[in-house]
Amino acid sequence: MLILVVNAGSSSLKYQLLNMDDESVLAKGNCDRIGIDGHVSHKTADGRTVDADCTFPTHTEAFQKLVEVLTTGDAAVIKSMDEISAVGHRIVQGAEVFDRPCLVTPEIIDQIDELRELAPVHNHAHALALRACSAVIPATTPQVVVFDTAFHQTMPPKAYMFGLPYEDYEKYHVRKYGFHGTSHRFVSAALAEAMGKDIKELKIVSCHLGNGSSITAVDGGKCVDTSMGFTPLDGLLMGTRCGAIDPSAVTYIADKHGFTPDEMSQYMNKKSGFLGVSGVSSDNRDLTAAAAEGNKRAQLAGDILAYQIQKYIGSYTAAMNGLDAVLFTGGIGENSWEVRENVCKNMEFFGIKIDEELNRQSRGKLIKLSTADSKVEVWIVPTNEELLIARDTLAVISQ
């Protein structure tokens, strides 16, 4: 049985085609830098590749390219989309409408799109990908949606409630939801396995760092707190998102610019973060290069990110009353030795020490970075949201 997994992020559309008989990956790739310029990278299990610059104004064009590379050219792995048994989609925000994976219908797509104000960068993009997929695959091929918010439903009320009148929670469902749940669920379990320990015995801070980033406290395999909140705008400085700021700064800036609420949301979601601070780019790779050339604003953006991650590690250690391991995952977490090194500096009080030379040599693979005398283990743990989504998709269509 072949399952295609589509993971539409804020600026990327990752995909994997899996044979669920043995969970092997037949092909995988990424339509990257959506809304910036565009690039597709595609690789088959037997080593055939596609690597090309493209034009991706939106996720719709990216999905069309995904279908093209899977079915045509020298790196094709199937002749048509008819060969696929099901498609699984990662969805960022399910709010309190969706608490489990479900089959896709036109009504479900509309509901996901209706939640876009809770995830302005993501949910509309998910809806576009779902509609584009529906236009290409046979109508008889089931699609399943898997929601990032599900993993964070174990947070206690003291962690997910805001200091607003309680009626706003009861009437409007205003609360912390958390995101990247599929990734945090996968990497925390993978880390426990790598450490040779029962996840129920571990206190883990999971750092998912990419164009969108979040930190999650995983105590005994369950989320007890996470950095993203009501929407994915909360928490860390990100590619184009400002992260947590004083709410009064929002009203002040909106007044100064004459912004409507929607315009202010766009300002914080699309024009802030790495891009807004650095004035260079929303991509951490561009910031790292610019900082190396002496760009002070690019360096400042990197310093802010590392500092904020350190504070979350400290606060979540307090929340869990202990810390056994810190893991880095996601595009930045797995590949940027600079970010990992800057985060782990001056953390000796928490018992965190890494082998800096090993860290600089390591990217994109499961590896322990901490030294022998480090009280807290530090790891790179590559995420595999796609595999979990495929498993969830198989479970839904098998019911």
Secondary structure, DSSP 8 states (H G I E B T S, - for coil): -EEEEEEE-SS-EEEEEEETTTTEEEEEEEEE-TTTS-EEEEEETTS-EEEEE---SSHHHHHHHHHHHHHSSTT---SSGGG--EEEEEES--TTT-SS-EE--HHHHHHHHHGGGGSTTTHHHHHHHHHHHHHHS-TTS-EEEEEGGGGGGG--HHHH--SS-HHHHHHH--S-----HHHHHHHHHHHHHHHTS-GGG-EEEEEE-SSS-EEEEEETTEEEEES--SSTTSSS--SS---S--HHHHHHHHHHHT--HHHHHHHHHHSSHHHHHHSS-S-HHHHHHHHHTT-HHHHHHHHHHHHHHHHHHHHHHHHHT--SEEEEEHHHHHH-HHHHHHHHTT-GGGTB-B-HHHHHH--SS-EE-B-TT-SBEEEE----HHHHHHHHHHHHHT-
